[in-house]
Amino acid sequence: MEFTGRIMKVCELRTGVSERTGNEWKTQGFVFEYFENQTDRYSDKVYLETFDENIIAQLKENMPVRIGFGHRVRDYTNQQGKTMQINELRMYKFESLAHGANQPAQGANGQQGGQQSTQGNQGAQPAPFPPQVDANGNPINKEGGDDDLPF
């Protein structure tokens, strides 16, 4: 699934050392805000993480991006021996839509499912998140208009 939206929040960088290999790692989490359908009134948000240092260096709040992600289920056995299923979201594409962005570059970490990044103009301000409109092109959330709460 690929969606166009924005980086709503960049979370704290986490680092560590793999117990299995002894290699250092770092991961950056972020909240991605998007509209699943152009006619949706409310945005969807999803938390994603990347280990790709090229993508980590680019992440900025309110940055417009196109992201592809999918999900899978994996088994996890805790310390008490209980096995449970965990849902995982896997990012497979990351493309900056900031002004001056041109060609996608391959991510440094091939095991991240072929993540892609685009080197853009780091000093450019990202475009604002597009307003939602109805089928006639009228804004859905008008200031001072009808109550837009879903309940």
MODA-V674698 format. One record per pair of residues at least 4 apart in sequence whose C-alpha atoms are under 6 Angstrom apart, sorted by the first residue. I is the first residue (numbers start at 1). J is the second residue. D is the distance in whole Angstrom. If there is no record, write none. Layout:
{{I	J	D} {I	J	D}}
//
This chain:
{{1	68	5} {1	69	6} {2	67	6} {2	68	4} {3	66	6} {3	67	6} {4	65	6} {4	66	4} {5	33	6} {5	34	4} {5	64	6} {5	65	6} {6	32	6} {6	33	5} {6	62	6} {6	63	5} {6	64	4} {6	65	5} {7	32	5} {7	61	5} {7	62	5} {7	63	5} {8	31	5} {8	32	6} {8	33	6} {8	61	6} {8	62	5} {9	30	6} {9	31	5} {9	61	5} {10	30	4} {11	29	5} {11	30	5} {13	27	6} {13	28	5} {14	26	6} {14	27	5} {15	25	6} {15	26	4} {16	24	6} {16	25	5} {17	22	6} {17	23	5} {17	24	4} {17	25	6} {18	22	5} {18	23	5} {26	51	6} {27	50	6} {27	51	5} {28	49	5} {28	50	6} {29	48	6} {29	49	4} {30	47	6} {30	48	6} {31	46	6} {31	47	5} {32	45	6} {32	46	5} {33	44	6} {33	45	4} {34	43	6} {34	44	5} {35	43	5} {35	44	6} {52	108	6} {52	109	5} {63	126	5} {64	97	5} {64	98	6} {65	95	6} {65	96	4} {65	97	5} {66	95	5} {67	93	5} {67	94	5} {68	91	6} {68	92	5} {68	93	5} {69	90	5} {69	91	4} {69	92	5} {70	89	6} {70	90	5} {71	88	5} {71	89	4} {71	90	6} {72	87	6} {72	88	5} {73	86	6} {73	87	5} {74	85	6} {74	86	5} {75	84	6} {75	85	5} {76	83	5} {76	84	5} {77	81	6} {77	82	5} {77	83	4} {78	82	6} {92	113	5} {92	114	6} {92	115	5} {93	115	4} {93	116	5} {94	115	6} {94	116	5} {94	117	5} {95	117	5} {95	118	5} {96	118	5} {98	126	5} {100	120	5} {100	121	5} {101	120	4} {104	117	5} {104	118	4} {105	116	6} {105	117	5} {105	118	6} {106	116	5} {107	115	5} {107	116	5} {110	114	6} {132	140	6} {133	137	5} {133	138	5} {133	139	4} {133	140	5} {134	138	5}}
//
